[in-house]
Amino acid sequence: VVWETDRGVAVFASIHEGFAPPRVEDLIAGNGTVTEVDVEESVNIEAGLRGQLGPELSFQFAWFRNDFSNLVAVGSIAGGATPLSQGQALFEGLELSSNLELPSGFFASAALTWLADADQTTAFRNVASNALVGVAGNRQPYAPEYTATVSLGYTKGSMTAQLEAQHLSSQFSDFANTVAVSADGQRGVIPSQTLLGFTANYSFDDRWSTFVAVKNLTDRV
């Protein structure tokens, strides 16, 4: 549902049921064994505002809630270990983004996601062994509470270049929410980090264009 006001601001809201069957590579291992993986099901809700704050500045603000009756997720992916586990989960938070057109071809953008809740509503179980891998109430692995992106770009003729900085807050790497980093590196908190990237695009005509992207400019590990 979208409702546009007479001030150039739109109010929107939506709700839908999510469904995703397991992928073939999740069901059948490299040695040919078959694992019973359930389908993913969820109810997803969002509501927010978007519009213009003047001719040069646009914005969008949204609240979201994704309630999974079953979520198939991966624990630690370090060292090639990718054990699938499943259970009930809830993700809820806020998103804010804006774009600003600056003089002389420059532009800027910013986006912030606050994932306030990323909860294991029930304890997750390994789909292969049925063993408990976490505790109800733990935070989902690979779900940082804050993600922020800021970029500055420049457009001249057929060329556009952009420098981007992305910040991720700390995050867990396993369902048990292990804090200390293990000797094999497969468990423990991943510290917060800020990564820099650069992209450039050039259009030759309406049919041909090329681009280059450099990620992790500072070579951060």
Phi, psi and omega in degrees: 000132178230132177233119181263128178274173180276007179251017178076019179245135179248135174257129182227155177203148179206155174215134178209157179266125180266145180211132178214119177285157177294148178279159181301318182291342175279330183275321187243120180281172181296337179268005176092355179287151184250135177247136178279110179241127180282165177285157173269135177222140183205162170242122188242127183232141172213153177205146181181194181230148170210151181170197183246135171249066188101170185291339185257346188238123175243158183211162171212136179229132184213145168255139180225152177214118179242109185253109184263120170286337169206125177238128175263119187225163181252136173279224182299131176255009178285148176067017178081001179275120182228064180286126177279141174222161183214156180173185178275144183211156180225128175240129181211139180181196184231148175231140177222131177219154179208154177228137183231125175270122183256164179295160173063030174089358179276153175210159181219154177213156179213146178214138179226130174241125174250104179268082186297321180235131172216064195267144164277098182298323171239161175295131180282148179238140175295129185289337181275318185253348185064015180280144176293134181242357180204190180232140177304132183101344176294158177276146178295143175292155179057043179225076180298146181291323182236136171227124182230138179228130177231134181221152176229129184228171181215134178238131176216113181062239182267004184248136175228130177234148184211134174251132187229141173238130180236129179247133176239131175284173183297156183210153176278155180246003177212165184292334181281356180058045177296132182270309182288140179284128181284165183297326180273358177076008183271349180223157178124163181289134172271119185292163177297154183205154176235125183244143178249144178217160181221136175226151176217138179233143176221128179255122178282319176198198183290344185252335188237134175210164178218159179211159174225143180225132175241120181253148179056062185302326182270007177056045181281134179262000000 
